[in-house]
Amino acid sequence: MVILIVDHNADEVHHFSEAMRSVHVSAQCIAAYNSEQALNILKSGVVPDYVFLDNALQEMNVRDTLKALRKSRSYKKIPVVVFGTVILEEEMDALKASADHVLIR
């Protein structure tokens, strides 16, 4: 299983990767620290089984990142989970329309 985790916080990426490996020993987590890096990883030919996107992305917001993912034939079927500590109610509907799951932690 290959998982692309997109989060600007290296500690969060590390903890997420450790948690995934404790659930699925052979899980391979690929880290991207912003949306542009994530899209470049995907363009390089990596096709993850899941994408986890932090709602608090810095340069390119999560909605624009989701649009870019869903626009591409190659990645539009990849399940995407958006996560965050705070997701405003008005953002929730837009995120639910593009993401497969939204998690608030």
C-alpha positions in Angstrom: 0.0 0.0 0.0 1.3 3.4 -1.0 0.0 6.5 0.8 0.8 10.1 -0.2 0.6 12.4 2.9 0.5 16.1 2.2 1.2 18.2 5.3 3.6 21.1 5.9 4.5 19.8 9.4 7.3 17.3 9.3 6.5 16.0 12.8 2.9 15.3 11.7 4.1 13.4 8.6 6.4 11.3 10.8 3.7 10.4 13.3 1.2 9.7 10.5 3.7 7.4 8.8 4.5 5.5 12.0 0.7 5.1 12.6 0.1 3.7 9.1 3.0 1.2 9.4 1.6 0.0 12.8 -1.7 -0.7 11.0 -0.3 -2.0 7.8 3.3 -3.2 8.1 4.1 -2.9 4.4 2.6 0.7 4.1 4.9 3.0 2.2 4.2 6.6 3.0 5.5 9.3 0.6 5.7 12.8 2.1 4.9 16.1 0.3 5.2 19.2 2.4 3.0 21.4 0.1 0.5 20.9 -2.8 3.0 21.7 -5.5 5.3 19.0 -4.3 2.4 16.5 -4.1 1.3 17.2 -7.6 4.9 16.9 -8.9 5.2 13.5 -7.1 2.0 12.4 -8.9 3.2 13.7 -12.2 6.4 11.7 -11.8 4.3 8.5 -12.2 3.6 7.6 -8.5 0.1 6.4 -8.1 -0.8 6.1 -4.4 -3.6 4.0 -3.1 -4.7 6.9 -0.9 -3.9 10.6 -0.6 -4.2 12.3 2.8 -4.4 16.2 2.6 -4.0 18.5 5.5 -6.7 21.2 5.4 -4.2 23.9 6.5 -2.0 23.7 3.4 0.0 26.9 3.0 0.8 27.9 -0.6 -2.1 26.3 -2.5 -5.3 25.7 -0.5 -6.8 22.3 -0.2 -9.8 23.0 -2.5 -7.5 24.0 -5.3 -5.4 20.9 -4.7 -8.5 18.7 -4.8 -9.5 20.4 -8.1 -6.2 19.6 -9.6 -6.4 16.0 -8.4 -9.9 15.5 -9.7 -9.2 17.1 -13.0 -6.6 14.6 -14.0 -7.6 11.2 -15.4 -4.7 9.5 -13.8 -5.5 10.5 -10.2 -9.2 11.4 -10.1 -10.1 7.9 -8.8 -7.6 7.9 -6.0 -9.4 8.1 -2.6 -8.6 11.4 -0.9 -9.0 12.1 2.8 -8.8 15.7 4.0 -7.9 16.1 7.6 -7.5 19.0 10.0 -8.0 20.2 13.6 -10.4 22.9 12.5 -12.6 22.9 9.4 -15.1 25.7 9.1 -18.7 24.7 8.6 -18.8 26.7 5.3 -15.8 24.8 4.0 -17.2 21.4 4.9 -19.7 21.1 2.0 -17.1 22.1 -0.6 -14.6 19.6 0.8 -17.1 16.8 1.1 -18.0 17.3 -2.6 -14.4 16.7 -3.7 -12.8 14.6 -1.0 -13.8 11.0 -0.3 -13.6 11.6 3.5 -13.1 14.5 5.8 -11.6 13.9 9.2 -11.5 16.5 12.1 -9.1 15.5 14.8 
